[in-house]
Amino acid sequence: MGATLRALRALVLLAGFYLLGVLLLAALAGVDYLLYLHAPSGVAAKLYLVSVLLAIPLIRGLIMLRTPKEEEAAGLPVTEADEPELWRTVRELADQVGTRAPSRIVLTADVNAAVAENGRLLGLLPGPRRLYLGVPLLQGLTEAQLRAVLAHELGHYSNSDTRLAALTVRGRAQILRTIGHFEERAGKTTAREQARQEKKNAKAAAKGKKPREVDTGHAGITYRTMARIYIAYAKLYFRATLAGARRQEYAADAAAARIAGRDATASALREIPVLDAAFGFYTRCYATLGTEAELLPPRGEVFGGFGRMLTARQLELAGLRTELPTEPTSPYDSHPPIADRVHRVEALPADSRTDEGKGAALGLLSAPERTVAALEDAVLTEEVRRFRRTSDWQELLDGSMSGQLATLNTPLHRALALYTKARPTLPALLDLIDDGQLWQLARRLPLSGEAAAAKGRAFREFVRPTLCESLHSMVLAEFSARARVRWEFSWEQPATARLLPAPGEPAPDPNGALDAAIIAAVETALADHPDTGPLRALLPPMPNNPANRETDSSR
């Protein structure tokens, strides 16, 4: 389907949204007229009010004719003077695709590349173009793979895909906004009805009467009915517009393979899901490690550290590249499954371009370290930028773990507080275990229905994993409070806690992790017949220092 026909279809579907609203208003008006002719005036007046309430969101949807203003994604705009090689590459690829190059390039913090165009006359006429390029892609792709990604995105320009987005975005936004309004009103009506019935039941209970079961099934039914009508139209709209979008993805892949090479395009498609998963892991476990303690990695390392992690975990990532996502795609997803796209590209004839552009894509930037640091200022919120910068990743790890352990709040902490009605501490827990009350305490843990119904050994097996994990954390917190823990930072594996000797003690085995030293003691304390002796022997006494005593009692 050509651009003109796609534009016509988008216009018809958008007009259908407004026509649906007009027809519903006409139906309401017809019902009101019939009520006026045949219904008693008292009943008619109440139903007129319902019609007015239903008509308000319909009218609002009809008068929202303006396409929602598109906000530029957070990122770092770069000029040709800033990044001449990147701009040269983009312009060269645009010429090969046969389209006009973007007028603006914005570097983002996403594992993604995208194009946009501010088309005029509902997108029927061309407008300024933007290219969004994620720095994590530059860190993880080769130059050839990046060229394939850029050729794919520029291929959307040549198919007029970006200009037509204004039409489809408008229709999608209008439909979702109207549905959301109906669902919001239905929720509020249901909440009011539930509160009314609960208040009535409370009065009945105060008088010694049996309260009725709360039933809100009828509340907000008219709003939910209207929402269902628009949901049905939304499914039609999304299927009609996104089916074409999936064909556009195949066409853009073919353009990328023709320009950047079959192998580079296929390998880029394989690599992007791997980078996406790796960047999510990096963000959770490294970049935001110090968030609770309001700490940031060194300048430039919030995103710069991702490249270091990729280098350190190459063997781990290699296995992911062979596992293409094969789960079914939603009928409303604009992108076909990656596995299908890869197989289509790999089925193309070989083009003998396997040795091109093996250098890192990050090399296209004039000063990568400076650019990655500047990206932090562009995408981090003002609140996060006020966090204290650490000197290195080790300091970030130390500060983060110390803060987390000092404010530890495990399920065992909460159960102990409920059971003893006092501040939960490790000494208090050990005393309670020695008194034979461990399994009574375990009943205060969050339990599934099956665990709550279990007894004896079955119950102990249900709760033991939670007890072990929580007690292990409590013991680590005690060592941390005594300055007896050293955390070892690593890009290859999770951080490791190692035991430091107390004054006068010999140094422990440098190859022995602290976890290995305490696991046996924790298991003994939580055995069917608990014994806290090994754990008490493992924990040295707290130094006789008021500040330290306060630290200990704070848990």
N, C-alpha and C positions, 0 to 999 in steps of 0.2 A: 504494500500500500504506500503510495507516494505521500509527500508532505501535505499536498493540497487536500487529499482525501482524509488523511489523519486529522487535519485541522477542521474539516467539515464534520467529521465524526465527533471530535471533542466539543465543537460548538453545539451540535445536536444534543449530546448528553448533558451539557451544561444547561441548555434551554429546558431540557426535560426536568431538571431539578426545580426550576422556577414554575414550570407547568404543573408539576406535582403539587406544589404549594398552592397554586391558584385553584386547582381542582379540589383540594381539601378544604380551602376556604369556601368555595362554592357549595360543597357538600354540607358544611356547617351552616351556611346561610340557608340552604334548603331545609335542613332539619329545623332550624329556628322558625322558618315560615310555617312548616307543618305544625309545630308546637303552638304557634300563634293561632292557627285555624282550629285545632282540635283539642289541645290540652287545657286543663284548668289553669287559671292565671297564676295561682300560687306555685304549681309544679313548673309551669313554663318559665317563671321568673328565675327559679333555681337553676334550671337547665340553660337559660340564657347566660348565666354567670359562668357555667362550665364551658360554654362555647367561647366566651370572651377569653377565658384563661387558656384555652387551647389555641385560639387564634393569635395571641400575642407572640409566641415564639415563631409561628409560621410567618407572620408579617415581618418580624425581625430578620428572618432568614431571607425573605424576598427583597428587603431593602439593603441588605449587605452586598451591594453590587461591586464594591471596590475589591480588587484582588488584594489579599493580605500582603502587607509590606514585607518583602523578603529581607531578612537580616543576614549580613555577611557573617560567615562562620569565623569564630575567633582564630586568629592566626597572625602571622608576620608577613605583611606585604613586602615584596622585594622588587626593586627596579632593575632595569638592565645594567645600570651602573653598579648596583650591588652584586648581582650574579650574572655576569655576561655569558658564561658558558651554559648555564641553565637556560637562559633566554634564547641563545643561539640554537640549542638543541630543540627547544619547543618550536621555534619558527621553522627550522629545517623539517621537522616532522609534519607541521601543518602544511607546508608546501607539498610534501609527498602524499599526504592524505587528500590534498586538493581543497583546502578550506582556509578561512581567515583565522589567523593566530589570535589568541586571547590578548586583551589589552591590559590584563592585570593578573599577576601570579601571587598567590597567598600560600605561604608555608604553614601547615597546621600540625597539631600533635596527634593526628589520627593515623591509623593504619589504612589509609584510603587515598584515592585520588578521585576528583570529581570536576565536572565543568558546569557552568551556569551561564545564562545569557538573559539580560534584561530586554527582552523583546518588546516592541511597541505594537499597538493595536491588537491587544490580547495575544501577543506572541506571533502574529502573522508577519510582522516585519522585523528584520534583524536589529540587534542592539549591542551594547557593550558586552564583552565576554570576559569571564573570569575562570582561572584554573586554580583549583585547590589541590595542593600536593603535600601529603603527610611526610614529615621528616622521618618517622619510623620506617617508611618504605625506602627512603634513601639510605638508611642505616643497614637494611637487610637485603636489598636487591643489588644485583650487578647492574652495570650500566646498560647492558643489552636488555635485561629484564625490565628496567625502568623505561627504556625506549618503547618496549611493547605496551607497557601500561599507559604511557602518554599517547601513543598512537591509537590505542583503544578509546581513550577519552576524547581525543580530537576527532575520531571517527563519528562520535555523536553529533559534533558540529556539522559535519558534512551531510548527515541525514536529516538535519533540521530538528533533531530530537530536543535540543535545549530550548529552542524558541517556542515549541508547542507546550512546554512545561507550564507556562502561565495559565493556559486553559485548564489543564488537568488538575493543577494545584488548586485553582479557584474552586472547581467543582468538588474536589475532595474536601477542602476546608469547609465549604458551605454545608455539605451533607453532615460531616462529623460535628460541626458546631451545632446544627439543629438537633441531631441525635443526643448530643451531650446535654443540651438545654432540657429536652424532654425527660431524660433520665435523672437529671438533677432535681427537676420538679417532682418526679415520681418518688425519689428518695426522701425529699423533704415531707411530702404528704404521708408517706409510710411512717416516717419518724414521729410526726405529730399524732398519727393514729395510735401508734404503739404507746406513746407517752400518755395519751388519753385513757387507753384501756388499762395501763399499769396503775394510773392514778385511781381509776374506778375500782380496780381490784384491791388496792391498798385500803380504800375506804370500806370495802366489803369485809376485808380481813379484820379491820378494827372493830367492826360490829359483830364479829364472830361468824360471818358467812363464808361459804366456800368460794374462793375466787375462780373466775372463769379463765380458760386458756386464752392467751393473747393470740388473736388472729388478725393479721394485717394484709391478707391476700387480696382483699378488694380495694385497698387504699392505693391511690395513684394508678389505677388500672387504665384510665383514659390516656394518661401521659405515656404509659408503657406501650399502649396500643399504637399511638402515633409514632413512637420511636421505632417500633417493629416495621411500620410501613417504610420509614426512611432507611432502616437497616436493609430491607429487601432491595430498595433502589441502590443503596451503596454497593451491595454485592454485584448487581448488574453493572454498575459504573466501573468498579474496580476491575472486574473481569474483562470488560471491553477495552479499557485503557491499558491495563498492565499486560495483556496478552501481546499487544504490539510492542510493549517495552521489552519483553523477553526476546522477541525477534530482533529488536535493535541491538541487544547485547551480542547475539550471534553474529550480526553483521559487523559490529565493532571489533569482535575477536578476529574475524576474517581479515579486516583491514590491518589489524595489528600484526597478524602473521605474515601478510604480504609485505609489510614495510620493515618490521623488526626481525622477521624470521620465525619459522614454525617452532623451533625448539625453544627460543627465548620466550615466545608467547606462552607456550605450554608450561615451561618451568616457572614463569611469573605467576600463572594461575595456580600452580601447585604451592608456590611459596607464600602467597598472600594469606591463606587461612592459617598457615604455620606462624607467620609473623603476628597475625591478629591474636592468636592464642598466647604466643610468647609475650607480647606486649601487655596483655591483660594480666598475665602472671607477674611480669616485671612491675607493673603499676601497683598491684596488691602487695607484693612481698618486698619490694625495694623502694620505689619512688615515694610511696606513701607510708613507709615504715615508721616515720617519726611524727605522723599527724597528731596522734593523741598527746604527745609531749611537745607539740608545736615546734618541731625541728624540721629543717630542710637539708637535703644533701648539699654539697659544695656547689658554688656557682657553676652552671653549665652541666651539672650532673643529673638534674631531674630527668632530662631526656637523654643526655649524653651517656649515662650509665647503661642504657638499653643496648647500645652497640657492644659494650664490654661483656654484658651477659650473653649476647648472641655468640660472641667469639668463644666464650668459656663453655658453652653448652652445645657445641656443634654436633657432637655424637648423639646427644639426646634429641636434637631437632631433626637429625637425618631420618630417624624412623617415622616422624610425623609426615614427612614429605611424600611418603608412599601411601598414606592413608587419606584418600580424598573423601570429603563429606558426601555421603550418599543418601542422607535422610530425605524424605519427600519434601518438595518445596510447596509452600502455601500457594493456593491459587491466586493470592493477591500479592505475591512477591514479584518484584519487577526483574529479578535476576534468576536465571535458570540455575540448577544445581551445578556446583563447581565441577563435579565428576563428569557431567554431561558436556560441559564446555571444554574441558581438557581433552576428552576423548574425540570430540569433533576436530579440535585443532591438531591433535596428534595423528588423526587420520589423513591429514593433508599430505601431499607429496613432499619428500625431503628436499631442502633447498641449499644444502651444503653451507650453512651459515653458523655452524656450531662453535666456531672459534672467535666470534665477534664479541667485543665489549665485555670481557670477563672482569674488568676492574670494578671496584665498588662504586655504586651510584653516588655515594656521598662525595666522591671526588669531583662531581660537577659543581659543588659549591666552592666559592673562592676561599672562604675561611670557615670550615665546618664548625670548629669549636666556638668561634664568635657567634655564628648564626644560631647554634643550638642554645647558647646562653641567652641571646636576644629573644628566642622563642619563649623562654620562661616568662619574661616580662610581658609578652603579648597575650599569653593564654592563662597564666595563673591569676587567681582572684587577688584583689588587694589584701584581703585578710590573710591568705596563705603567704603572700610575699612578705608579710610582717613577721613570719616565723624566723627563729634564729637559725642562721646557717652554720652547719658543722664544718670542721676542717677537713674531714674525710668520712668515708663510709663506715669505718670502724667506730668513730665517735657517734655517728648517727645510730648505729646498732646498740652501742652501750647505753646511750641516753634513752632510746626507745624501750629497750628491755627493762631497764631499771624503773622507768615510769610505769610500764605495764604491770610489773610484779608488785610495785608499791601500791597499786590500786586494784589488786586482784579481786575479782568477784565471781567465783565459780559457782555452779549449782551446789557444791558441797558447802561453800561459805553461806549461801542463803539458807540451806537446810539446817546448818548448825545454828544460825542466828534464830530461826524459828523454834528449834528444839530447846535451846538453852536460854532464850530470851536475853542473851548477852552478846558482846562483841565476839565475832568468830575468829579464833586464833588457833594456830597449830598446837600449842600446848594444851589448850582446852579440848581439842579434838582427840589428842592422844590419851588424855585422862578419861575421856568418855569411852574410848575404845577399851581401855584397861578395865573400866567398870562393866564391860559386857553389853554396852548399849549401842554398838555400831549398827546393827540391823534395824533397831527401832528408829535410829536416826535416818537410815536409808529410806524409810517410808516417807520422809519429808522431801525427798528428791522429786523432780518432775518425772512422772511415771506414765507409760502408756497403759491402756486398759488391760492388756495382757499381763504386763508386769505387775500392776496393782493387784490383779487377781491371783498371782502366783504366790506360793508359800514355800518355806523351807529352802532347800538347795536351789530349786528353780528360781526363786526370787533372788537369791544371792548371785546367781549367774547373770540375771537380767541387769542388776545394778552395779556389779563389780567394774565394768569398763568405765562408767561415769565416775565411780569412786576413785579408781586408779588414776585417771587423767587429772581429776581435781586435786587429789592428794599430792601427786607428782608436782603440780604447779605450786602448791602451797610450800612444799619442801624447797623448791627452787627459790621461792620468794624469801624463805628464811636464810638461805645461803647468800642471796643478794643483799639482804639487810645487814649481814655480817661482813660484807665486802669479800666474800669467799668465792665469787664466781667471775670468770673471765669468758666473755663471748667472742668466738672466732668468726669473723666475717668471711664469706666465700661467695663467689659468683657461680661456682659449680654445684653447690649443695646447700641445704638449709644451714642456718647458723647453728653452731655447736657450743654448748656450755661446758666449761672445764673448771675443775675444782682447784682453787688456790690454797696453799698450805696456811694453817694458822701459825702465829709466831711460835717458834721452837719446834715445829713439826717438820719432818722431811718433805721434800717436794714430791708430789704424786707422780705417777707414771705419765709422762707427757703424751703418750699415745692413748691414755685412758680417759674417755669422756665422762663428765659428771653423771650423765644419765645412767651409764653402766654401773656407777658406784651406788646409786640410790634405788634402782629398779627392784633389786632383790629385797631391800628393806621395806619398800612400799608394798610389795606383794605379800610379804610376811605379815605386815600390819593389817592387811585386808583379806587374810586367809579365812577359811571357814572357822578356824579357831585362832583369832587374831593374837599377835604378839608384837608389841610396840618396842620391845627391847632393842633390836638391831637399828631401828630408826632413831631412837633416842641416843644410842651410842654414836650414830653417824653425825648427829647435830651437835656442834660444840656449843658451850654456854655463851650467852650474850655478854659482850664486854660490859663491865660495870660502869656504864656511862649514861647519864640521864637522857641525852639526846637519842642514844641507841635504844633505850627502853621505850621511849616514845615512839620510835620507828616500829618497834616490835608490836606494841599494843595497838598501833593504828590499824593493824589487820584484824 
